[in-house]
Structures are given as C-alpha cells and as structure tokens.
Amino acid sequence: MTANYQSLLNQGAAAVDSVLGEKIKIEPRAINQYSGSQVDGTRITFEIIAVLRIDSGSVESLSGSRKKMNVSIGSGETMVFIDREKLPFDIKINAGDRIIALDRDGSPSFEVERVDSRNHARLELSLCAVGNNNA
C-alpha cells in the first residue's frame, strides 16, 4: 500500500471519529470451563474513541408487505469500528471480550462475536448485547 493511500485512510478515519466517535471501554475476557466468562488478567482493560453502530432491531417482511405474510427476519448488525492508528501495537481484541458504551445512557454492554481485521484503516468488531456490566 502506498504511503499516500495510507495517509488518506488515516485522515478519513480521524475525520469520521471526530464526528461519530464515542468513548468505549474494552474489557478483555477469558472463558473458564467452570465459571464461564471472567475478566482476563493477562490483558489490559482500556478506553478508546470508536464508532459504535447499534442495530435498531428493525424487522423486514419477507413478502415485502407486513399485511400479506407473518414471516420476518431481523436486519442489521451491531458493530464497532476502531481506528487502527489509535490502538497500541500490543493490544489484541478477541471474540468474547466485553465492549461497554460509556457515552450512552446506561452504558450498555456488548460481547465481541467476531473480529474482522481485513480492513486497512479500521478494526471491525461484530457485537451482541449482554445483560449487564458486572457479569
């Protein structure tokens, strides 16, 4: 990748973050076979500004009209997009880690379902909601 292209990607990510970014906490978790998910003491918990898109839970009818058919599916996905330039080089985010949306009412929590590292400018995390911040 050329230096100019990478520079443009970094500038674009910074511009988006300045408008849409919000503070999130990333809490590393480890799965224990006896007690389930617990804080992973081998990795640090940290806060970062990222773009969080929460699925609105919209439902689309498969027939194109809610009146003709009762079958429907959920659409959308809850995602967080983190500027790679903002992440320290030694930070690793894994499936099962906890994301807490600090700037949102009630600080909702999410669990990382999938980490997509193919994007050059952003680390993309697919999330699912969890019950509370203390579990």
Buried (B, 14 or more C-beta within 10 A) or exposed (E): EEEEEEEEBBEEBBEBBEEEBBBBBBBBBBEEEEEEBEEBEEBEBEEBBBBBEBBEEEEEBEEEEEEEEEEEEEEEEBBBBBBBEBBEEEBEBBEBBBBBBEEEEEBBBBBBEEBEEEEEBBBBBBBEEBEEEEE
